[in-house]
Amino acid sequence: MAAELLLTFAVEESLRRMISIAAEGIGLAWGLNGQLQNLVDSLTMIQAVLRDAATRPATEDGVKRWLDKLQDVAHDAEDVLDEFDYEQKGKVCDFVSLHNPIVFRWKMGHKVKRIHGALDEILKLGGDLGLANRPEVRRDPPRQTDSFLDSSADTSAVVVGRDDDVSKVVEWLTEFKHVLSVVPIVGMAGLGKTTIAKNVYKEVKERKLFDETIWVCVSNHFDEVKILREMLQTIDKTTGALENIDAILQNLKKQLEDKTFLLVLGDVWNRNRNKWNGLKDGLLKIKSKNGNAVVVTTGIKEVANMMETSPGIQLEPEKLSDDECGSIIKQKSGSAVDGASHVLHLNLISCGDVESTFQAVDARKLRTVFSMVDVFNQSWKFKTLRTLKLQRSNITELQDSICKLRHLRYLDVSHTNIKALPESITKLYHLETLRFTDCFQLQKLPRKMRNFVSLRHLHFNDKNLVPADVSFLTRLQTLPIFVVGPDHKIEELRCLNELRGELEIWCLERVRDREDAEKAKLREKRMNKLVFKWSDEGNSSANIEDVLDALQPHPDIRSLTIEGYWGEKFPSWMSMLQLNNLMVLRLKDCSNCRQLPILGCFSGLEILEMSGMPNVKFIGNEFYSSSGSAEVLFPALKELRLLGMDGLEEWMIPGGEGDQVFPCLEKLSIEWCGKLTSIPICGLSSLVEFEIAGCEELRYLSGEFHGFTSLQFLSIEDCPKLASIPSVQHCTALVKLDIDGCPELISIPGDFQELKYSLKILSMYNLKLGALPSGLQCCTSLEELYIWDCRELIHISDLQELSSLRRLEIRGCDKITSIDWYGLRQLPSLVYLEVSGCRSLSNFPDGDCLGGLTQLKELAIGGFSEDMEAFPIGVLNSFQHLNLCGSLERLEIYGWDKLKSVPHQLQHLTALERLEICDFRGEGFEEALPDWLANLSSLRYLGIDNCKNLKYLPSSTTIQRLSKLKGLRVLGGCPHLSENCRKENGCEWPKISHVPTIDIV
């Protein structure tokens, strides 16, 4: 029954829209009021019969055919009423009718009469099928609701791309425990609001998150008594006769007093705040304890804002991707063209032959087209099209004929090479969404953009494409960018009272003064995110401070970025707790500011980023609070970033009795603060990620890592004066430790035995370590170990217990004289090993060094002591070991000046796919590579680097035997070989000309 129910709900939505349009008085404007009133009466009767059809079993084929016919007529009726509306909007825009009024009235009257007749026939057919008139106020909510929602198991196939939305709503319902939490789901028709609500209802019911779950379809008529009565009927079917609101509330209280409930209000259109307050008061009388919730679906943002209980906690579903839409289309119609006569949504992305596809469907009925090819030679057929998605298509222009798509609501030409939008597009008076993101060839927009009287959402990301006359687009809810300049005064934002979402305002230096800025009335616009940007053009400091002060956003703002501001201080509204709902604050390149705003008491602030502020020298108590009393400071902050604060010399954290600072901080990044000498780390018990980089004067971290039981990632890079760090042994959740570019750091203190179950990656680059950290051999979870350029390190031992180690790199450690090769060869999980550039390493066993590494796939080895005349015998023996012969796939071998040839033992590595020969730079090195390379039968790539005496490759016969060879690269430092391998005249070129990829540097 799921498909029939989906169709029923779709048709009911169409009927509801038509009744709304027909009742708006368009008929009076065109002298057809009587005919349209008759149409409204017929539609209302059909709507009542439709409720009965929703309860009939799926086996009744007659009902299904009746619904199909009704859908066709409903769409025809909707198109006719749309034409009335279009004509009316056209008159408003152009002050003149688009048609001869008499001819238009006669033509439309004929269409209305034809539709009225078709509806009468459908009503008669419904009677023959036994479909009864089912009044809306008396329907049985439990039966209707449960039959619809319980069918979701059948319809799961068409729930595509909404899992995250469902999870988000369920999370909100469980996270915000008000007496009555309200979560609106808001968006244009067709986005899947009901689908999301239905799946939220289902999940809540399955997980038993509430004791009672109730669904009431509200529609146009918001009746408090009716909603409460249907709630009661859902819980107790014996109470259907109650009419008195006090009796209903008394019974609801009796049923729900000790229970929690979730109420879903479907399809709410009510804008009357008093009606909503009346229902809310009734719900609060039922139960005064926390834990109850309401989910609302609505197509009106104003309704969502009115009903929400937590600012910003409302879901606005995104448009689905092409793949997701295509999946829905295929699930509903079988394929792109199955059931051709009833296809409403056409996905041409998955259709090979576009022409035959158009022939197979009835294009006159299409509502949606997704295409990556130019379809405008067919556009004359799309007379009823509502959605046209051409993003990433091959179009370079829109034809003037697009104006014929007068029903179009949604147009997307993003990611195309389109150069201009034709002027005729401004005759699409019904267009609600226009998208032209990443259209890099787009030069200009139409002059009469003001004619888009229905436009709600405008999506673009090029600041040079802000529409002219944007102030006339008074229904806009989405405007991503506004650029102040000669063509756009900031006061143009004044009339855009419905703006929501995100807005970037560029070139604010062009705003004259406070009075000019106040005209934008930003404080009245409920934006979620604002970005204020200044460029380098001149303006007085005092004037710019007044401008920012006048740009105070709405108190419900969630994210604020101030970039390029060059006033000396921030406005008072940033420190007077007037942004209680602010979650994200970014202060970027505010180069003249000397003092940070007071931010510690912002109760909702979760992300704070401050960068490019060279005149801030001190972060002290004034940053945290203006009062001296003990309190929780930055109570919700999860992420703090300080970047490029070149003048910052000192940073302190209040340590007064009773103070609690950063209790929720999870990520702390301090980068390129060149003058900072110490960093306080006390009390950061929730910290998960800690990153320090480019702090040239940093000498120590103030405090200890005690209590850092949540810390998982610690990174310290490019701090040349850092001589010590606190012990990390108490960081028992530490997964990755990375210390790089701290040449004065002589040790990493602490017993690493405490990290044996958590630590997976340890990186030590360019440090002054004399020994590896204590207890490292106990870290049985360690998977990657990097030891680079630790030039004081002498010995590496006790690695044999690192049973999980998969990657070990020892590189550029000049003073290492010995490695515990016996322990190293016992590492059972090792896949990658590098030991290179250790110029004092000369202590090798005579036996096999590496043969026990049964999992080894990649090896980089060599660059040992210059005193050695040949490669160590222990390494060479390993090349002949059966384990390496059959497993090693990649080898980088590094030589030194005294070596005269590449070790011949390499020829036993028959599984080798990639070989790189490097740094055999001695004068006595052989002039030609050996012919035994032919034995490397699996070789696919050969690289040669810095072998200055080498002149020739192996013989032609040898290279021909390397039948799998696909790539050859000769890098710098091989002057003779590079010259001989030139394509133009190199003597070696004929040997290698057949190799697919050749790179000679």
N, C-alpha and C positions, 0 to 999 in steps of 0.2 A: 504493500500500500504506500510505500515511501514515495515513489515517483508521483503517484496521484496527489499525495499531500503537498509535495513541492510545487506541482502545477497549480493546485488549488490556492496555495498561498501566493504564488506569483500572479495569478489572475485576480485574486482579491486585492493585491497591491495595486494593480492596474485600475480596477474599478474604483478604489478609494481615491486615486489621483484624479481620475476623470470626474468624479462627483465634486471634488474640491475645485477643479478648474471650471467646470460647468456652472458652479454656484457663485463664481466670482463676478458675474454681471457682464461677461463678454457679450452674451446674447443680446442684452439691452443695447449695447453699443452698436450692434449690427442689425437690430430690428428682428432678431430671431429668438426673443426671450421665451415665447410660448413653446416653440419647438425644443429648445434646450431644456426647459423645465420638464417637458414630457420625457426627454432623454434621461434626466436625473432620476425621475420616478422609476423608469424602467431599470436603470442601473441599480437603484436601491433594492428593488424587488429581486433582481438577479443576485445581488449580494447576499440576501437572506436565503435564497435557494442554494447558493454556493456552500453555505455553512452545513447544510444537510448533506451535500455531495461529499464533504470532507469526512463524514462518518461512515460512508458506504464502503463495503469490502472491495478489494482490488480485483476480485473475480468478475465484477460487473463491467463488461466491456462497453455496454451502452453508456454508462456514466463516464468512462474514459473518453469515448468519442464525443460525448456532450461537452466535456471540459475542453477538448481540442477545438471544437467549433466555437465555444465561448471565448477561448483565447484569441482566435483569429479575429472575431468581431470586436473584442475588447481592444486589440491593438489598432484596428481600423478606427474605432471611436476615439481612441487616444490620439491618433494622428490627426483626425479632423479637429478636435479641440485644440491640439497643438498649433494647427494652422490659424485658428482664430487668435490665439495668443501671440503667435509670430507676427501676424498682421498688425495687431495692436501695438506691439513693441516697435515695429517698423515705423508706425506713425509717430511714436514718441521720439524716435531717433531722427527721422528725416522730415518730420512735420508735414508729411504728405502720404496718402495711402499708396501702397505699392500696386494696387489694382483699382480698376473702376469699381466703386462701391456697390453699384447696382448689380453688375455682373458677378462680383464676388459674393454678394448676399444670395443671389439666385443659385450660384454654383454650390455654396456651402449649405444652403437650405436643402438642396437636392441630396447632398451627402448625408445630412443629419436624418432626413426622412428615410433614406435607404437603410441606415444603421438602426434606426428605431424599428423598422420592419424586421430586420434580422434578429434584433433582441426579442421582439414579440414571438418570433418563430422558435427561438431558443427557450423562452419561457414555456411555450406550449409543449415542446419536446421534453423539457424537464418534468412537466406534469405527467406526460405519458410514461416517463420512467419512474414515476412515483416519488419524485423529489418534492419535499414539502418546504413551505416557507417557514424557516426557523428563526424566530426573532433573536436578535443579538443579546438582549438583556436577560433572556431566560435559558440560554444554552447551559449545558451541564459541563462546567469547567473540568472536573476530573476526567470525564470521558474524552473530551476533545483534547485537553492538554496531554493526558497520558498517551492517547493514541498517536499524537504527533511526536511527542518526545521519545516514546518507547520505540518508535520506528527508526530511530537513529542508527540502530545496528544495521538496518538495510541501507541507509544512506551514507554510511561512512566512506564509501568510495568517492563521494563528491565533496567531502570535507577536505579541501586541498589548500595548503599554504597558510593555515590558521592555527596550527598547533601552538606557536609561540604566543599568539593573542589569547588563546584559551588559558594557557598557563599563567599569563600575566594577570588576567582577571581573577583567576582562582587564588593566586598569591595575594592580590590586594584584599580579597574577601577575608582571607585568614590573617593578614598582617595588621589591618587597621580595625581594631576592636572598639568602635564607637558603640553607643547605645543603638544607633541605626546607621550603618555605613552604606552609602549610596555610590555605586560605580556605574556611570553612564557609558554606553557604547554608542558612539555618534559617527555618522558618515552618510554620504550620498547613497541613494538607492542602488542596490545591486552589489554593494561591497561585502556582503555576507554578515551583516550585524546579527540577523536572526540565527544564522548558522553558528556563529560564535556563542551567542547566548544559549542556544540549545545544547551545545557541547559542554558549556560551563555547567548548566543544569544537570546534565548527565553525569559529569565527573564529580560534582558536589554530592549527588545522590549516591553514586557508587562508593565514594570514599567516606560517606556518612559525616560530612563536615558540619551539617546542620541537621537538627532533629526533623524539621519539616521543610519541604521544598514545594513552592507554589508558583504557578505560571498564570498570569492574567493578560490577555490581549486587550490593550486599551483603545488603540485606533484614535479617530478624530474626537470622540466624545469622552472627555475625562470626567468621570462621575465617581466621586469619593465613595458614595454609598454602594454603587455597583461593584467597585473594586473590592471593598471590604467584604461584601456579601459573597463574591466569587471566591475570595480567600477562605471564608468559612465553609462554603459548599465543598471546596477541595478537601478540607479536613474532616468535615461531618456532613455527609450527603443528606441527612435528615432535616437540615435547617434551611432548605431552599426557599421556604415561604416567608422568611423574616424580611421586613421592609424597614423597620425602625432602626436607626443607626445606633442608638444606645443599646438596644437588644443585641445587635450584631457584635458590637464591641465587647459587651459583657460575655457573650459566648466565645469570642476569640480569645479573650483574656483567660477564660476558664480552660480553653484547649491549649494555650501556648504559654501560660504563666511560668512553667518550669522547663520550657523548651526554647531552643534557638530556631530561628526560621530564616530561610532565604526566599524572597519574593522577587520574581522576574516580571517586570512590566514591559510588555512588548509593544513597540510601535507607538510611542508617546509623541503627540503633537502639541500638547497644551503649553501655551506660553504664559498662562495666568498664574502668577506666583501665589495668589491667595488660594487657588484650588490645590496646588501642590502642598502648601503649608497646612491646609485642612486635612489632607490625607496623611501627611507626616505626623501631625498632632495625634490623629487617630491611631497610627501605628505605635507611637510612643506610649499611648495609654494602655495598649495591650501588654507591653512589657517595658520596664524602665531599666533593666540590667543590660550590660554590654553583650555584644555578640551576634546581633541580628543584622541582616544586610538586604539591600535592594539592588538588583541589576536592572538598568533601564536601557532599552534600545530606542534610538530616536534619530531622525534625519536632520535635526535642527540643533546647531551649536548652542544657541541661546538657551534651549531647554536643558541641554547637558550642563551648562554652566550654572543654571538656576538650581538644579537638583543635586549637584555634587556636594559631598560633605567635606572632602579633603581637597584643597586647591590643586588642580593639575592631575588628580587621580581620575582620569577618564580615558577610555580607549578610543583612538581614532585609527581604525584599520587602514593599513597602506593598500595601495593598488597591488593586485597580484602580478607576479612576473609572467612573461609570455609562456614559459613552460607550464606554470601552474594553471593559467587560463586555458591553455591548450588541453591540459589534462582534464579540466572540468568539462570543456566542450566535448571531448571524445567520450567521457563517461556519460554525458547526458544525451548525446546523439549517436553514439556508437562509433563514429569516425567523423572526419571533417565534412563528409557529404552524405552519410547514411540518413535515411528518413528525410530526403531532400525537401519535401514540401513543407516540413515543419522546422527546418533549421533556422534558428534566430541568430546564432553566434557562429561565425566562420573564421577558422584559423588557417590562413593561407601559408603560414610558415611551414606547415607539415604537408602541404599539397604540392606535388611535383608539377602538374599541368594546371596552371591558373585558369586558362580559358575553358577547359573542360569542366573545371570545378564550378565556374560561374554558370555554365550551361546546366549543371546538375542540380543547382539550388534555385529557389525562387528568390531572386535578389531583392524583390520588392518588399519582402518580409524581414530582411536582415536588420538586426538591431546592432550587432557588433562585428567588426572586421579587424583581424590582426594580420598584418602583411609585412613582408620584407621586400616586396616588389611594387612597382608603380601600378596602381589600380585605377588611375583616373580615366583611362580609356573606357572603363566600365562604370564610372561614378554616376552616370545618368540613371543607372538602375537602382542606386542606393537611396531612394527617395525617403525612406523611413529610418535611415541609419542614425543611431544614437552615439555610438562609440567607434572611432577610427584610430587605430594604433599603427603608426608607420615607423616607429623608432627602429634604428639600425637598418632601415631599408635602403634601396639604391636610388631613391628619388633625389633629384637636384632642384626641383621646383614644384610648387603647388600650382595647379592650373586655376584659372579664374572660375572654372565651373564648380569649384568647391562650394560656392555660394548657394548652389542648388540643394545642398544637404541641410535644409533649413531646420530639420529636427535635431541636428547634431548637438550633443552635450559635451563630448569628450574628444579632444584631438591631441595626438602626441606625435611630434616629428623629431624627437630627440635623437641624438647620435646619427644625424644624417648630414649630407653635404648641401643642404638647401641654402640658397643664397638670399632669398627674400620671401616674405609672406605677402601674397597678393592683396591689393586693396579690397577686392571683393570679399575677402574672408570676414570683413567687419559687418557683413550682412547676416552672419550667423548669430542672430539675436538670442538664441537659446543656449549658446555655448557657455558651459559652466567651468570647464577645465581646459586650459591650453598649456602644453608642455613643449619647450624647445631647448632642453638642456644639452650641453656639449654640441651645439651646432656651430662649429668653428668658422664656417663659411658665411654664416648669416650676417648680412651687413645692415639691414634696416627692417623696421617694423612698419605696418600700415599707419597712415596719418590719422585715421578715424578710429583709433582703438577705443575711444569713448563710447562707440556704438555697441560694445560688448556689455549690454545692460544686465545680462544675467551672470557675468563672469564672477566666479567665486575663487578659483584656484589658478594662479599663474606661476609656472615653474620654469626657471632659467638660472644660469650661473655665470652670465657674462654681464659685468657691470655697465657695459656700453649699450645694453639692450633694454634699459628701463623704458617702458612705454611712455609716450607723450600723453598728456591729459590724464595721468593716473588718478587724479583727484575725482574724476567723474565715475570711476569704477567703484561705486560706493558699496557694492556687495562683496568686494574682495575679502576673502579670509586668508589667502596665502599670497604673500608678496615677499620673495626671498631677499631682494636687494633694492635699495633706493640710494641714488647718488645725488647729493646736493650739488647744484651747479647752475649755470645760466638758464638751462632748460627746465630745471626742477628746483623749486623752492621747497624748503622743508615743511612749510605750511600746507603743502598738498596732502600731507598725511592726516590733516585735521579731520577730513570727512570720511576716512576709512575706518569707521567705528567697529566693523566686524573683523578686523585683522586679528589673526591668531597665529600660533605656530612660531616660526622663526623669521627674523628680519635683521639684515645687515644694513646699517646706514653709513655710507662712505662720504669722505670729503667734508667732514663736519667743520673744518676750518673755514668753509665758505658761508657758514651761518653767521649772520652779522652780530647778533647780540642776544641777550636773554629774552627779550620780547619776541624776537623772531623764532627762537627755539620753543618757547611756550606755545606757539601756534600749532605745533605738531600734536599737542595733547596726548603725549605718549602715556601719561599716567592713567588715561581712561581706556587704554587698549590692553586687553588681557593677553599679552604675548607670553609665550613660554620661554623664548630665547631672544635676546637682543645683543647685537654686536655694534659698538660705536667705534668708528675708525676716523682718524685724522691722517692727513699726509704731511709733507714737509713744508707746505706753503705757509707763508707768514701770517701771524695774527698776534695780538697782544695777549700776554699771559693772563691778565686780569679778565679780559673779555672771554677767553676760552674757559676759564673757571666758571663764569656766569652761565655760559652756554651749557656746560655739562650739568650744572646745578638745575637748569630748567628742563633738562631731558630726563627728569626722574621717571622711572618706569612704574608700571602698575605694581601694587604690593604683592601680587601673586606671581611675579616673574620667577622663573625657575633657573635660568642660566643667563649670565651677563658677562660680556667681554668688553673691555675698554682697551683700545689699541692705538698707539701713536699719540696719545694725549700728552701735551707738554705744558700743562698747568703745573704749579708747584704743590698744590694740595688737592685732595679729592673732596667731592661735595659732602655736605653734612648728612644727606639722606643715606649715604653708605655706612654711617656709623650710628645712626639713631634708631636702629631696629625697625626701620620701615620696610624692610625686605625680608619678612619673616619666613617666606617660603623659598628663598634663594637656596639652590642646591649646588650650583656651579658658578665660580667667579674666576675670571682670568684677567689679570692686569699685565699688559704686554707693551714693551717699548715706551713706557711713560718716563721719558728720559729726564725731565726736570723735577719730578716728584722727590721730595726729601723725606717725607714721612708717610708711612702706610696708614690706611684707615683702621679704625678699631673694629675688629672682625670676630673676636673670640666669643661673643655672646650670640652669634647667629645660630639659632637652634637647629636649622635644617641644612646648613652648609656642609656638603660632602666632598667637593673637589675645589681646591684652591691652587691656582698657578700664578706665580709672579715672575716675570722675566724682563730682561732688558731695562733695568732701573738702576743706572750707575750711581745716582746721587743718594740712594738709601745706604747709609753707613751702619745703622744700628737697628736691630729688632729687639725691642724691650717690652716692658709692661704695657705701654700705651697701645701696642698692637693687639693685646689680649683683652683688656677690659679698661673701662674708665672708672670703675669702682675699686676700692681697696679690699672689699670683703671677699672671703673665700667662696669659690664657686667652681662649677664645671665649665671649662673653657674649651671652645671648639668641640661641643659635645657630640656632634654627628660627623665630624670631618674624617673621611676615609683616605683621601689622597692629597698630599701637599708636595708642590714642586717649586723649587727656587732655581731659576736658570739665568745665567748671564747677569748676575747681580755683581758687577765688577767692583763696586765700591764698598760692598758689605764687609765690615771688619769684625763685627761681633753679633752673635745671635744668642739670646738667653731665653730660657723657659722659666716662668714663675715657679718658685719652689716654696711658697708660703704654706703654712699649716692649713690643711683642709682643701688646698687647691688641687684640682684634678684637671690635667691638660692632655688634650688629644686622646681621650679614652678609647676612641674607635679607629684611630689612624692605622691604616693597613699598608699604605705605600708612601714612602718618603724618598724624594729625589732632590739632590743638591748638586748642580752641575755648573761649572765654569764661574764659580764665585772666587775669583783669583786672590782676594785679600783676606778671606775668612781663615782664621787661625785655629779655631776649634768648633766642634759641632756637639751640642748637647743631645744626649740620647737617654736620659733618665726617664723611667716610667712609661716607655712606649710599648706597653705589654701586648697590644693588638697588632703590632707591626708584622706584616707578611713579606714585604719587599722593601729593601733599603739600598739606595744607589747613591754613590758619591763619585763625581768625576770632575777632573780639570780644576781642582782647588789647589793652586800652586803654593799657597802659604800655609796650608793645613798641616799642623804638627801632631795633633792628637784628637781623639774623640772624648768628650767630657762625660764621664760616667762609665757604667758597666752594662754588660748585656744580661744582667740578672733579670729574670722574669720574662725574657724574650722567647717564650715558649711557642709563639706562633710564627716566628721568623723563618721563612723558607728560602729567600733569595737575598744574598748579601754581595754587593759588587762595589769595589773601590778601585778607581782607575785614575792614572795620571795625577798623582799627588806626590810630587818629587821630594817634599820635605817631611812626609809622614814617617815617623820613626817607630811608632808603636800603635797597636790597637788593643782593645780589651779582649779578654779571653772569650772564645766563642763556645766553650763547652756546655754552657747552659742553654744554648739555642738548639734544643733537642728536636726541633722540627726542620732544621736546616737541610735543604735539598741541594742548593747550589751555592758555592763560595767561589768568587772570582776576584782576585787581587792582581792588578796589572799596573805597571809603570810607577812603582813606589820603590825607587832604588835605595832608599835609606831604611827600609823596613827589614829588620834583622831576624824577626821570628813571627810566627802566628801562634800566639799563646793558647793554652788550654789543652785538656786531654781529649783528643778526638775519639777516644773510646766511647764517650757519651753520645757521639753522633753516629754510631755504627749502624743503626737501623734506618737512619734518615738520609745521610749524605750520599748523593748520587754523582755530583760533578764537582771537581776541585780543579781550579785553574790558578797557577802561580806564574806570572810573567814579570820579568825584569825586577826581581827583588834581591835583597842582600842576605838571603837566607843562608845560614851555615848548615842547617839540617832540615829535614822534612818535619812537619808537625808531629808532636808526640802522640802516640796511639793511633797513627794513621793506618797501621797494619791491621787494626781491628775493624775497620770500616767495611764490613762484608757486603754492604749495599752499594758501594762505590762502583760506578759504571764507566766514568771518564776521568782521567787524570792527566793534566797538562803541566809540564815543568819546562818553561822556556826562559832562557837568558838569566838564569839564577847563577851569577858568575862567582859566587862564593861557595857554592855547594860542591862538596868533595866526594861524597859517597852516597849511593842509593841502595838501600837494602830492605829486607823484610817485606817483600811484596807478595809472597806466596799465599797469604791468607785472603787476598782480595779476590774472592771467588766470583764476584759479579762483574769484575773489570772487563770492559769490552774495548776500550780505547786507551792507549798509553802513548804519550808523546814526551820525549826528552830531547830538547833541542837547544843548541847554543849555550850550553853550560860549560864554560871554558875550563873550569878547575876540576871538573869531575875526573877522577882517576880510575874509579872502579864502580861496577854495577853488579849486584847479586844476580848473575845470570842463572844460577841454579834455581833461585826463587822465582825469577821471571818466567822460566820455561814451564812452571807449574800452574800458570794462570789458565784455568780451563775454558774461560769465556772470551779470551782475548781475540778480537777480530782485526784490529788495526794496531800496529806497533811502529813507532818512529824513534830511532836513536840516531841523531845526526848533529853535526857541527860541534861536537864535544872534543875540542882540539887537544886535550890532555889525556883522553881516554886511551889506555894501552893495555889494560889488564883484562885479558880474555882467557877463558879456559881452552885447553887443547881439544877437548871433546866437542860435543854438539851443544850449541848455545840455545837454539830455538826449536829443535825438532819436536819437543813435547807440546807445542802450541797447535793442537788439532783443529781449532776453529779459525786460525789465522788466514785472512783473505788479502790483507794489504800490508805492505812492509816498506818503510823508508829507512835506509841504513847507510852509514858511512860518514866521511868527514872526520876521521879519528886523528890520533897523534901523528904529526909530521915526521916523527922519528921512525915510524913503522915502514918497512920496505914493501909490505904486501898486505892484502886484506887478511884479517885474523882468521886463522885456520878453523876456529870454532864456528865462525859465521859461515865459512865456505862449506864446512861439513853439513851445516843445516840445510844448505841448498840441495843437497843430495838425499836428505831424509825423506822417506816415503810420505810423511804427513804433509810437508811443504810442497813436494813435487805435485801432489794431487789436489791441493787446496788453494795455494797462493795464486791470486788473480792479478795483483798489481804490485809492481816493485819500482821504487825509486832508489837508485844506488848512487852514492856520492863518493867521489874519489878524493885524492890529494896529490901534491906535486910529485911524490916519489913513485907513484904507481905507473906502470908501463903498459898495462892492458886491462881490459875488462875481465874479471874472473871467469874462467871457462866453466866453472861449476854451475853458472846460471842456466846452461843449456838443459839441465835436468828438470827445469820448472815447466813442464809440458802443459800445465793448465794456465800459464801466464797469458793474460789478455792485454796488459798494458805495461810497457817498460820505458823508464826514463833514466837516461845515463847523464850524470851531471858532475861537473867540477873535476874532471880528469884533465888538469891543465898543465901538467909537467911537460918539459921539452922532450923527454924521452918516451912519451906516450905514443902508441902505435898510430900510423897514419891512416889505416883502414880498419873498419869494424870487421870482426872475424866472421867467417862463413858458418861457424857452428850456430849462429843465430837462426839458421834454417830449422833447427830442431825445436824451436818454440812454435809448435804447430798451431797454437790457439791465439797467437799474437794478433791484435787488432789495431794497436796504436804503438808507435815508436817515437819517443822524444829525445832530443840531444841538446844539451845546454852547457856552455862554458867549457868546451874541450878544444882549446885553441890550436893544438897541433894536429887535430883530426882533419883529414882531407877527403877521405873516400868512404862510401857506404860499402857493405858487402857486395859480392859479385852479383851480376844479373840473375844467375841461376839461383842463388840463395834467396834473393828478394822474390823471385817467381814462386819459390816453394812456400813463401809466407802467403798462402792463398787467402787468408782471412784479413790481411792487412787493409785497413780502411783509412788510416790517418798517419801522417808523418809531419813532425814539426822540428825544425832546426832553429833554436833560439840564439840570442846574442852570445858572443864569446866564442863562436866557431867560425872565424872569418874565412878560412880556406874552404870548409865544407859548404858554407852558405853560398859562396861564389860558385862552387862546382855544381850546386843543385839548382841554379837559376834556370828558369824555363827558356830564356832567350838563347843562351850559349853555354850553359853548364854541361860539363862532360858527364856528370852523373844523372842528368835529367832523363835520358832514355830509360834508365833503370826503374825510375819511379813514376813515369808519366801516367801509368795506369791506376795509380792510387787515387781514390776519390777525393780525399781532402789533404792538401799539402800547404803547409805554412812555413815559409822561409823568412826569417827576420834578419 
